[in-house]
Amino acid sequence: MAFRFVERLTRPGGWSAARERPAVKRQFLYSSMWFHRLLLGVVGGMAMALLLTGPTVALSQGVTRKIGEIERLDPAFDELIAPDTYIEKLSEGFAWAEGPAWNRQEGYLIFSDVQNNLVSRWDEKKGLTLFLQPSGYTGKKQLEHPQGSNGLVYDPQGRLILCQHGDRRIARLEGKRFVTVVDKYRGKRLNSPNDAVYKMNGDLYFTDPPYGLAEGEDDAERDLDFCGVYRLDKQRKLTLLTLEMTRPNGIAFSPDEKLLYVAQSDPDEPIIKVFDVKEDGTTMRGRVFFDATDLAKDKNNLGLPDGLKVDEKGNLFATGPGGVLVLSPDGKHLGTLRTGVATANCAWGGNGSTLYITAHTYLLRIKTTTRGAGF
């Protein structure tokens, strides 16, 4: 179907700016073609309605919108999420919201809208504004659905680092231009860097699945025949840490940085692995930290293991089947922030106790009684 639609961004102060762009095929979940088909079947009608009418991407200022529900499975969950807490919808209408990151210097959130090739900004005073476009594909070739940035992170100097699906690299934003941080392993182009985390010593760890390639793992332009987890040290030496994960996705350290968690968004093996980190920064062989297979079998639980964040006590807030799974340091499932949609990622913000969540077409948040590691 060939048509065009107008996407309207509501700006602070009551006015709005419309931009017209070629409509693109909505690929709702990049973490697996299997789940893409499932999601199209479940919410295809709703998504097409948004596509035809043009999504509204900001809610009225001062209006509280509750969404989803909170599932409590263990008393320890109440120490992290107070009984009267709810999930709040801040904005909606994105193609696939991903990679949230909090700017501590200026106090705002940024996040990717992958298939629209842009990064949005949200803060308490101004609400939603366009932060960066393009965000991940800067090529001259006109593509049907250019892949933008996915994971976002700030480096130790406070500079924005982007996992760029379309350009198949990790880049740093300097002024109005992108500078390549890493784009090759042993002379071969990376697949499409997905998510990243910095160690306190300045080393960058990241995952490299094929989700940003037009044909995924079967794309003719794919150079590497594996999906790696890497470390780029301060001397710009790139080390392949492991080949044992089929679809590495979200990545995070424990508070003491002795453990590295990596989510695997493979529908045949939806798990989170944990790796012991050696003194030299490399990792030991991984072991299964949490197996989401049974959760993923339930058709009411949309999503697969994806983004990861850790609180100061070592609890994991891991997006996966059903929403955001809250897992204890020993891998016990304490409860779930059930968003009702496939949920991509999350990030700590504010004073470190607010969790921002990118969930399909939504930007959400929830107040917690814990604090993110490093805040």
ABEGO torsion letter per residue (X at the ends): XBBBBBBBBBBBGGBBBBBBBBBBBBBABAABAAAAAAAAAAAAAAAAAAAAAEBBABBBBGBBBBBEBBBBABAAAAAABBAABBBBBABBGBABBBGBBBBAAAGBBBBBBAAAGBBBBBBAAAEBBBABOBAABABABBBABBBBBBBBBBBAAGBBBBBBAAAGBBBBBBEABBBBABABBGGBBBABBABBBBBAAGBBBBBBBAAABAAEAABAABABABBBBBBBBAAGBBBBABAABABBBBBBBBAAGABBBBBBBBAABBBBBBBBBBAAGBBBBBBBABBAAAAAABAABBEBBBBBBBBAAGBBBBBBBGEBBBBBAAGBBAEBBBAGBBBABBBBBEAGABBBBBBEABBBBBBBABBBBGX
